[in-house]
């Protein structure tokens, strides 16, 4: 007995099968309902018909969370590494008003140029204790040795010409700087790799009770290196003129009195560097070279350690999705035959 596609009975059978499949697609209930059929033969309880949907939904949600790369961040207590004790001795005499530096086409005074460079230097040395000594006619401790660099940056922003009586007491500035270093060495709990002083001025020593070269020899005896930076150009420089109320009323030319020989001698006596910074680039280079030379190399664990938790969500998601796919395939006879 053979069948042909031209046989009408075969076409009717195909049409009936298509209707049954359509009915099964649109209705998730048996076509034939027999009352009380469940009482004829007890059957084991079956799980709810929508459990594959729940498994698939949960699997997709877990997969989304896994793709989001959740992390657990472990906060570790910071380790204080051995660092340097650094004293920045900065000239605040009236000559720091001189406007002989330029940045991005703008004319700046020596102090305006210096402040951001100092702040950048502080930012690059988070494990060093740094002190600020401000001097002009006298020398004062503007900030003692500290690891609180946020406060130190605020103190740097407060530096201003006129905070100290006028003049240039380089010897006194070195004396106060050495006192700061000596006080830091008394702290036995803080392990220091060494200490050094950065002395920046734009004038010659004309005030103070201490001789600069004698203080340099004392620093050398104590093993404290002094790096010197002579800032500003030689010759005539533009100086702003202010009235009694502090308002700027004009500009006049004044002679720069920088003593480069003294600065060079102080650096050579103590084994430090001497820099001549006549423009912004040379001033930045001076601090960068000091930063590279006086640095402790160390390796340590970061303060924040992250742990990836993606696997905790990915591995449960994969079996749930596979189980839901198999259940959906078994529930559809047409797909099961395919």
C-alpha positions in Angstrom: 0.0 0.0 0.0 1.5 3.3 -1.0 0.7 7.0 -0.4 0.9 9.8 -2.7 0.9 13.5 -2.1 -2.0 13.8 -4.5 -4.2 11.5 -2.3 -6.9 13.6 -0.6 -6.8 11.5 2.5 -3.1 12.4 3.0 -3.9 16.1 2.6 -6.7 15.8 5.1 -4.4 14.1 7.6 -1.8 16.8 7.2 -4.4 19.5 7.7 -5.6 17.8 10.8 -2.1 17.5 12.2 -1.5 21.2 11.5 -4.7 22.1 13.4 -3.6 20.0 16.3 -0.2 21.6 16.4 -1.8 25.1 16.2 -4.1 24.2 19.0 -1.3 23.0 21.2 0.6 26.2 20.5 -2.3 28.4 21.5 -3.7 26.3 24.3 -1.6 24.6 27.0 -4.5 22.2 28.0 -5.3 18.7 26.8 -7.7 18.5 23.8 -9.7 15.7 25.3 -10.9 16.0 28.9 -12.0 12.8 30.7 -13.9 13.5 34.0 -12.4 11.8 37.1 -9.6 10.3 35.1 -7.2 11.0 37.9 -9.1 8.6 40.2 -8.6 5.6 37.9 -4.8 5.4 38.6 -2.9 7.4 41.2 0.0 9.3 39.8 3.0 10.9 41.5 2.7 14.7 42.1 4.2 16.7 39.3 6.1 20.0 39.7 4.2 23.1 38.6 4.1 23.6 34.9 5.8 26.9 35.0 9.0 25.8 36.8 11.1 25.9 33.6 10.1 29.6 33.2 11.2 30.3 36.8 14.5 28.4 36.4 15.2 30.3 33.1 14.3 33.7 34.6 16.6 33.0 37.7 19.4 31.9 35.4 19.1 35.0 33.2 19.2 37.2 36.3 22.2 35.5 37.7 23.9 35.8 34.3 23.3 39.5 34.2 24.8 40.0 37.7 27.8 37.9 36.6 28.3 40.1 33.5 28.2 43.2 35.7 31.4 41.9 37.3 30.5 42.4 41.0 33.5 42.9 43.3 34.2 42.8 47.0 36.7 45.5 48.0 38.9 44.8 50.9 40.2 47.8 52.8 43.6 47.3 54.1 45.2 49.5 56.7 47.9 51.7 55.1 51.5 50.7 55.8 53.8 53.6 56.6 56.9 53.0 54.7 60.3 54.5 55.5 60.7 57.8 53.8 62.6 61.1 53.9 62.4 64.1 56.2 62.3 67.1 53.9 62.4 70.8 54.8 61.4 73.3 52.1 63.0 76.7 53.0 61.2 79.3 50.9 62.1 83.0 50.4 59.2 85.4 51.0 61.2 88.6 50.6 59.7 91.5 48.6 61.8 90.5 45.6 59.6 87.4 45.2 57.1 89.9 43.7 59.3 90.3 40.7 57.4 89.4 37.5 60.0 87.6 35.4 58.2 84.3 34.8 55.7 83.4 32.1 53.2 80.5 31.9 50.8 80.1 28.9 51.4 83.6 27.8 50.7 85.1 31.3 53.2 87.0 33.3 53.6 85.6 36.8 55.5 86.6 39.9 58.2 84.3 41.3 56.0 83.2 44.2 53.0 82.6 41.9 55.2 80.4 39.8 56.6 78.5 42.7 53.4 77.5 44.6 52.0 74.9 42.1 55.5 73.4 41.6 55.8 72.9 45.4 52.3 71.4 45.6 53.2 69.0 42.8 56.4 68.0 44.6 54.5 67.3 47.8 51.9 65.2 45.9 54.7 63.0 44.5 56.1 62.1 48.0 53.2 60.7 50.0 55.5 58.7 52.4 57.8 61.6 53.3 57.4 64.0 56.2 57.7 67.5 54.9 58.2 70.8 56.7 57.9 74.4 55.5 60.3 77.1 56.6 59.5 80.7 55.5 62.1 83.3 55.6 62.9 86.9 54.7 64.5 89.2 57.2 63.9 86.3 59.8 63.1 82.7 59.5 60.1 80.9 60.9 58.6 77.4 60.9 55.5 77.7 58.7 54.7 73.9 59.0 56.6 71.3 61.1 57.5 67.9 59.7 54.2 66.2 58.9 52.6 63.4 56.9 49.3 65.3 56.7 49.9 66.6 53.2 46.4 67.9 52.7 47.1 70.4 55.6 50.5 71.0 54.2 49.1 72.0 50.8 46.8 74.4 52.5 49.7 76.0 54.3 51.6 76.3 51.0 48.6 78.2 49.5 48.8 80.7 52.4 52.4 81.6 51.6 52.5 85.3 50.8 55.1 88.0 50.5 55.0 90.3 53.5 54.2 87.5 56.0 57.8 88.0 57.3 59.7 91.2 57.7 61.7 92.1 54.6 65.2 91.0 53.9 67.0 87.7 53.1 68.3 85.8 56.0 69.7 82.6 54.3 71.8 81.6 57.3 68.9 81.7 59.7 66.7 79.8 57.3 69.3 77.0 57.2 69.5 77.0 61.0 65.7 76.6 61.4 65.7 73.9 58.8 68.3 71.9 60.6 66.4 72.3 63.8 63.3 70.8 62.1 65.4 67.9 60.8 66.9 67.3 64.3 63.5 67.2 65.9 62.2 64.7 63.4 65.2 62.4 64.1 64.1 62.2 67.8 61.0 60.3 66.7 62.2 56.7 67.1 59.0 55.2 65.9 59.3 56.7 62.4 61.9 55.0 60.3 63.6 57.5 58.1 65.7 56.8 55.0 67.4 60.2 55.4 66.8 63.9 55.3 67.5 66.8 53.1 66.7 70.5 52.7 65.6 72.4 49.6 66.5 76.1 49.8 65.0 78.4 47.3 65.7 82.1 47.2 66.0 84.9 44.7 68.4 87.2 46.5 71.7 87.4 48.4 72.0 87.0 52.1 71.7 90.5 53.8 70.0 89.8 57.1 70.2 87.3 60.0 72.5 86.3 62.8 73.9 83.1 61.3 76.4 82.8 58.5 75.1 80.7 55.6 78.4 78.9 54.8 78.9 78.0 58.5 75.4 76.6 58.6 76.2 74.6 55.4 79.2 73.1 57.1 77.1 72.2 60.2 74.6 70.5 57.9 77.4 68.5 56.2 78.6 67.4 59.7 75.1 66.1 60.5 74.7 64.4 57.1 72.0 66.6 55.9 72.1 67.5 52.2 71.0 70.9 51.1 69.8 71.4 47.5 69.8 75.1 46.4 67.6 76.8 43.8 68.4 80.3 42.7 65.2 81.7 41.1 64.8 84.6 38.8 66.7 86.4 36.0 69.8 88.6 36.4 69.7 92.3 35.8 66.7 94.5 35.8 63.3 93.0 36.7 59.8 94.3 36.7 58.4 94.9 40.2 54.8 95.9 41.0 54.3 99.1 43.0 51.5 99.3 45.7 50.0 102.2 47.5 49.5 102.5 51.3 46.2 100.6 51.0 47.9 97.7 49.3 46.4 98.5 45.8 48.7 98.0 42.8 49.4 101.4 41.2 52.1 100.6 38.6 55.3 98.8 37.8 59.0 99.8 38.1 62.3 98.2 37.2 64.6 97.1 40.0 68.0 95.4 40.0 68.1 91.7 40.9 70.6 91.0 43.7 70.8 87.2 43.4 74.0 85.7 44.9 74.5 82.5 42.8 78.0 81.9 44.2 76.7 81.6 47.7 74.0 79.2 46.7 76.5 77.1 44.8 78.8 76.9 47.8 76.1 75.8 50.1 75.2 72.9 47.7 78.8 71.8 47.2 79.6 71.9 51.0 76.6 69.6 51.8 76.8 67.4 48.7 73.6 68.7 47.1 72.6 70.1 43.8 72.7 73.7 42.7 70.1 74.9 40.1 69.8 78.2 38.3 66.1 78.6 37.5 65.6 81.6 35.3 62.3 80.4 33.8 59.4 78.1 34.5 60.9 75.1 32.7 64.2 75.2 34.6 62.3 75.6 37.9 60.2 72.5 37.2 63.3 70.6 36.1 65.1 71.5 39.3 62.3 70.0 41.5 61.9 67.0 39.2 65.7 66.2 39.5 65.6 66.5 43.2 62.6 64.3 43.4 64.3 61.6 41.3 67.6 61.7 43.2 66.1 61.6 46.7 63.6 58.8 46.5 63.1 55.5 48.3 62.1 52.6 46.1 59.8 50.1 47.6 57.0 47.7 46.7 53.9 47.1 48.8 50.4 45.9 48.6 47.8 48.4 47.6 45.5 49.9 50.2 42.4 48.6 48.3 42.3 44.9 47.2 39.3 43.9 45.0 38.0 40.3 44.7 36.0 39.3 41.6 32.6 37.6 42.5 31.4 36.9 39.0 32.0 33.1 39.3 29.7 32.9 42.3 26.8 34.0 40.0 27.9 32.5 36.7 28.2 28.8 37.8 24.6 28.6 39.2 23.3 30.5 36.2 24.6 28.0 33.6 22.9 24.8 34.9 19.6 26.7 35.5 19.6 27.9 31.9 20.5 24.4 30.6 17.7 22.8 32.7 15.1 25.3 31.5 16.2 24.8 27.9 15.9 21.0 28.2 12.5 21.2 29.9 11.2 23.5 27.2 12.5 21.1 24.5 10.9 18.1 26.2 7.6 19.9 26.5 7.4 20.5 22.7 7.1 17.2 20.9 7.9 18.8 17.5 11.2 20.2 18.8 12.0 16.9 20.5 11.6 15.0 17.2 13.8 17.6 15.5 
